Amino acid sequence: MTARQRQSLNRLVNATKYSLQGLKATFKNEQAFRQELYLTVVLAPLAMWLAHTGVELHGLSGWAKDAGSAAVMLSLINVVVIRALVLLT
């Protein structure tokens, strides 16, 4: 392993360590973060199971997938608009 590769690996290890420290501190000090994490732990597997059932079982599941897709699109548009506003000011 070259010196440059070791330096890159050390940076990655340090960045991971700092990120984990930040997550730990946030979990310890922010109630809203803990609530969202708990909900994610419960709802993510449920969402995976519901997605696995497909659109054939219920007519509303196609609509729900379209609504989710629209929410993602609006989020992406929001990112672009905010980025543009930051760059212009």
N, C-alpha and C positions, 0 to 999 in steps of 0.2 A: 504494500500500500504506500503510495507516495505521500509526501508531506501535505500536498494540496488536498488529497482525498481525506487524510486524517483531519485536517482543519475543517473541511466541509462536514465530516461526520461529527466532529466536536460541536460545531454550530448547530447541527440538527439535534443532537442530544441536549444541548443547553436550551434551545428553543422549546423542545418538548418538556423539559423540566420546568421552565418558567410558565408555560401554558398550564401544566398540571397544578402548579402552585396557585395560579390565578383561579382555576376552577375550584380548588379546595377552599380558597379564601372566599370566593363568591358563594359557594355552597354554605359555608359557615355563617356568613353575614347577611345574606339576602334571602328573605323568606319567599319572595316571588319566584326567585330562581329555583328554590327547592320545590315549590308547588308545581312549576312547569316541568321540572325533571321527573317528579312523581307521576304526573299525568302522562308524560311521554313514555315512561316505562310501562304504564298500563295500556295506553291507547295505541301505541305503535304496533304491538302484536295484534291487537284487535283490527287495526286498519289493514295489516298484511292478510289476516284471515278473511276479512270482507273483500279485499281485492282479489283474493284467490277464488272466491265464489263466482265471480264474473257477472256480466250483465244479463245473462240468460235467466237468472232466478227471479229478478225483480225489475220492473220497468223503471223505477226511480234510480237504480244504480247507474244507469247510463247518464242520467241527468246529474247525479252527484259527481261523477267523474268529469263531466263537462264543467261543472261549477268549480271544481278543484283546479282544473286546467285554466279557467278564467282567472282565478285568484293568483295563480303563479304568474300568468301573463301581466296582471296588474302590478304585481310586486316587481317584476323586471322593468316595466315601464317606469315605476317609481324610482328604481335605482338609476336609470338613465337620466331622468329629469333632475334628480337631486345632484347627480354627478355633473351634469351640464351647468346647473346653477352654481355649484361650488367652483367650477373652472372659470365661469364668467365673472365671478365676483372677486 
